[in-house]
Amino acid sequence: MSEVERRSLEGADRLVVTPEAELVNQPLRLAVIGTPRSGNTWVRGLIASLYGLVELAVDRPEQLDWDHLPSRCILQIHQYPDPSFDALIARHGFRVLTPARHPLDVLISALNYAQHTLTAPEWTDATGTPRTLRGASPISLEFRQYAGISHPGAVLTFSPAWWDRPGVLQVRYEDLVADPIPKLENLALRIDHRIIRPPHEVVGYFTIDARRSNLQVWQYHFGLGRPGIWRELIPAQIAETIADQQRKTFDVLGYPCDPDPALDELQAERNWYRLQTQLLTRHLSDERQRLHDARAQLLEAQAATQSAIEAQASARRSVRLDSLRSARAWTWSRRMGSGVRRWWSVHR
C-alpha cells in the first residue's frame, strides 16, 4: 500500500465513501468566504469534488437567485459580514467555511496577479493621485499604500471578520499545502462524514500542476502558492510597517511577522523580477504545449473530416454505379424480352 493510500485510509472508519445517488436528497450548502488570494477557489474545488456539490462563484449576493439554488452546492463569495447577509445565508441553510493565509503572502499573491489581469486594483491616495498595482513591485510606493489599506471590506479584512464567528469552519492554507490529505479529512469530518470519493483522489486532482494543465488560460498566480514566499520578497522594514498597519488581521488570524533581516530592497527586487521571469517562462512553455496539442487535434480532425468526405464520395459513386448497372440490366432485359417476343411470333 502506498503512503498516500495509507494516509487516506486513516480515519476511514469515520469517513464513508457513499454512492452519489444516495446523497441527492441530502441537502448540503457551504459558503467559502474569505480574503481573496487565500486559497478560496482551491478549497471550493476540493470540497465540491469530495461531496459532489454544484460550484457557484459570485462577487455580490444579488447576483444569485437564492430561492432556486441547488440543495447541494458550495458558494464562493468575498463578502464582509452584516446582519442582512447573515440572515440571508442562515435562511438558506449555508454553513460558512473561511480560509486563512499569511497576510503578507496574500499581498504578494495579489501583487503578482495584478501584473497579469485587466482588473488590477486601482485607488486614489491621500494627495488625490491615482494609483494602481500594475507595474508595481514589493518595494514600490504603490504596493506599500495598497498593503496599508485596512478599512472594512479592504483586501485583508474578509477572513478576520469571519474567523472567530460561531459555527464558522476554519481552514489554514498553509496546513492544506503542508499535509493536504489528513487536513482535508479533518475538515470533512466537521462537515459530513458521507463523501463521494476518497480524499487522496480529490487532492491528487487539485494539485497546482494538475490544475494548471487543465486551465485554458495563463494562470501566472499559480507560481506563488508556496507558503512563506513573502520572506524572499518583502524587506523587514516594509513587512513590519505593514504588520503594524494590519495588526488586527495578524492578531485575529494568529500569524507572526518574522521577516528575513538579511533581505535588503535591492535583493528583494531582484528576487521579484527573477520570479516574474520564471513564471513567464513556465507559462510560455505551457502555452506552447497547448498550441502543439491543439495543432495535433486540428490535424486529426482534418484527417477524420477528409476521410468522411472520401467515404461519402465513395458511397455516392457506388450508388451511381449500382443505378447505372440497374438501368443497363433493365435495358438489356427489355431488349431480350422484345427479342423473345419477336422470335415467338415467328416460330410459334
N, C-alpha and C positions, 0 to 999 in steps of 0.2 A: 504493500500500500504506500502510495506516495505521501510526502509530508503534507501537501495541500489537501489530499483526501482525508488523511488522518485528522488534521486540524478541523476540517469541515464537519467531521463526524462527532467531534467533541460537542456535547450538548444536544446530540441528535435525539436523545430521549425526551427532549422538550420541544425542539423544532420539528414539525411534522410536514413532510412534503405531501401535499394534498392535490388531487386532480382539480384542475381549474374549474371544471363543470360543477363541482361540489360547492364552490365558493361564490358562484354567480349571484346568488340571492343573499349573500352575507355582506352587508354594507361596510365599507371601509373608506374613509375620507381623511386625507392628510394634507396639511398645508406647510410647504417648506418656505419659511420666512426668515431671511437673514440678510446680513450685509452682502452686497454684490462682491463677487470675486472670492467668496468664501467656500466655494465648492457646492453651491446650491444646485446647479444643474447635474453635477456628478451624483450627489445624494438623491436627487429626484429620480435619476435613471436607475440607480441601484435599487431603491425601494420599489419603484414601479415594476422592474423586472422580477424582483423577489416575490411580489404578490400579484402580478398581472393587472396592474392598475392603469387606467387611462391617464395619460400625462397632459396637463394643462399648464400654460405659462402665460401670464399677462402682466402688464405694467400697473393697471389700476383695477379696482374691484368692479367698476361699472362696465368693464369690458366683458364680463361674464353674465350669462343667463342663469342666475343662481337657482331658479326654480326648476331647471331642467338639466342639472348636472348628472353625470353618471353616478350610480350608487357606490361604485368602486373607482376612485380617482385620486390623483395626487396633484396638487396645485402648487405652482411656484410663483411667488409674488414678493416684491420688495415693498413692504407696507409698514409704516410706523403705527403702533397700536393706538387706538382711540375707542371710546365707548361704542360708537356706531359700528366700527369694523369688528370689534369683539363680539357684539351681539349677532352680527351677520354670520360669522363663521360658527358660532355656537348654535345658532338656529339651524344651520345646515349640516351639523354633525362633523365638523372638522377638528382634528387634533393638530396642534402646531408642532412642527419639528424645526428647530433652529440650529444651523451650523455656526461654528465659531472658528476663526482663523486668526493668527497673529496679525494685529492691525498693520504692522509695517510690511508684512508680506502682502496683505490686501492692497495697500497703497502702491507697492511695486507692480503688482499684477494689473491694477487699474492704469498705471502709467504706461506699461507695456502695451496693453490693449488699445489705449488711446492712439498709439502710433499707427495702428493698422485698421482703424474703423472710421467711418464717416461721422460717427456721433461722439467725438472726443468731448469731454467736459469743457464747458466754457462758463466764465463768470466775469464780473466786474469788480476790481479790487477797490480798496478804500479811496484811492485817488481818482476813481472813475475810469481807469484804464482797462480795456477788455483783455482778458487772459484766457489761455487755453493750454491743455496738456500736450497738444500736438507739437512735436519737436522738442519737448522738454526732456530733462534728464533728472536723476535723483538729487543732483546738487543745484538744480536750477531754482530760480526765484518762484517760477510758476508751480513747481512741484511742492515747494515748502508752503506756499499760500494755500494750495489745494489741500494739503495734508492737515493744515491747521483749522479748516472749517469744521465746526463742531455743533452747529445748531441742530435741533431735532429734524430728522429727515435727511441730514447730511450723510455722506457716503459711509462713515464708520459707525453710525448710530443705530442701525437696524437690529443687529444681533444683540447688543447690550440691552436694548429696550425690551426684548422678549426673553432674554436668557433666564432670568430668575422668576418669571411668572409661573403661577401654579399650573401644573399639568403639561408644561412645555417639555418636549423630548429634546434633550441636548446631545449634540454630537460634535466632536472636535475634528477639524480637517486633518490635523497632524496625526491624530490617533488612527484615523482611517487609512492614511498613507502608510504609516509605520506597520500596522498589523490589520489589514482590511477584513480578513475573514472572521476572526473572533469578534472584532468590533461590530461588524455588520450583524453577526449572530446575536450579540448582546442587545443591539438596538432592536432587532426583530422581536426578541422576547418581550420587549416593552410595548410592542405594537400588537402583534398577533402571532401565536406560535404556529399557525397554519400558513405555510408558504407553498408556492407552486414549483419552485426549483431551488436546488441547494445553493448556499452562499458562494461556494468556490466557483460554480459556473457563472454566477452573476458577476463576481469580482473579476474573473478572467475576461469577460466580455467588455468590462468597463475600465480596463487599464488605459493609460494615456495613449500608448502606441496603438492599441486596438481602436480606440475612438477616433484618433487622428486618421487612420486608414479608412474609416467608414464615412468620413465627412467629405463633402464635395466642394468645400471652400477652404481657403487658407485659415488655419487656426493658430496664429503665432503664439497666443497666450498659453497654449499647452506646454510650451517650453519652460514656464515659470511655476510649475506645480511643486517644485521641491521646497519643503518647509525650511525656513531659516535663510533663504536666499538673500533676504534684505541685509544680512550682516556683511555681504560682499559688495553691497551697492550703496548703502547709506552710512556716511561717516558718523562717528559718535556724537559730535555736537548737534548735527541736524537731527539724528534719531532721538536724542534726549529732549530737544526742543519740541519735537512732535509729540513725544510721550507726555510731556508736561501739558501741552495743549489738549491732548486727548486722554487725560488722566482717568476720567470716569470709564472710558472704554477699556483701558488696560486693567483697571481695578475690577470692574464687574466681570470681565471675561477671564481674569486671572493670568494675564500674560506679562512677563518681565520685559524690560527694555535693557538688553545686555549686548550692546554693540561691540564690534571689534575695535579696540583702542588703537590698533596699528594702521587702520584704514584711513588714508587721507583723501582729500577731494579728488586729486589727480588720479589716484589708483581706482577710486570708485567710478569715476567717469570712464576710465579705460575698461574696467570690468563691464560697465553698462554697454558700451559700444561693441565690445567683443561678444557679449551675449546677443545683441541685436544681429550681429553678423552671423553668428552660429544659427540663430533662428531662421534668418532669411535663407541661408544655405540649405538648411534642412527642409524648409518648405518649398523652395525651388526644386529640390530633389523630389519631394513628394509630388509636386505638380507635374514635373517631367514624367514621372512614373504613371501618373493618372492619364496624361496625354498619350503616352505609349500604349496603355491599356485601352484607352478609348479608340485609338487608331486600329489596334488589333480587332476590337469588337466591330468597328466600322467595316474593315476588310472582310471579316467573317460574315457580316450581314450582307455586304455587297455580293460575296460569293454565293450565299444562300439565295439572294434575290435573282442573280443570274441563272442559277440552277433551276429555280422555279419558273423563270421565263422560258428557258430552254425546254423544260418539261411540258409547259403549256403549248409551246410551239410544236413540239413533237406530237403531243396529243392531237392538236389541230390537223397536222399533216396526216396522222393516222386516220382521223375521221374522214378527211378528204379522200384519201386512198380507198378507204372502205366504201365511201359513197360512189367513187369512180368505178370500183370493181362491181358494186351492186348495179350501177347503171349499165356497165358493159354486159354484165351477166343477164340483165333484163332484156337488153337489146338483142343479145345472142339467142336467148330463149325465145324471144318474139319472132326472130328470123327463122329459127328452127321450126317453130310452130307453123309459120306460114309455109315453109318448105314442105313440111309433112302433110299439111292440108292439100297443097297442090299435087303432091305425089299420090295421095289417096284418091283425089278426084280423078286422076288419070288412070290409075291402076285398079280401081275397085271393080 
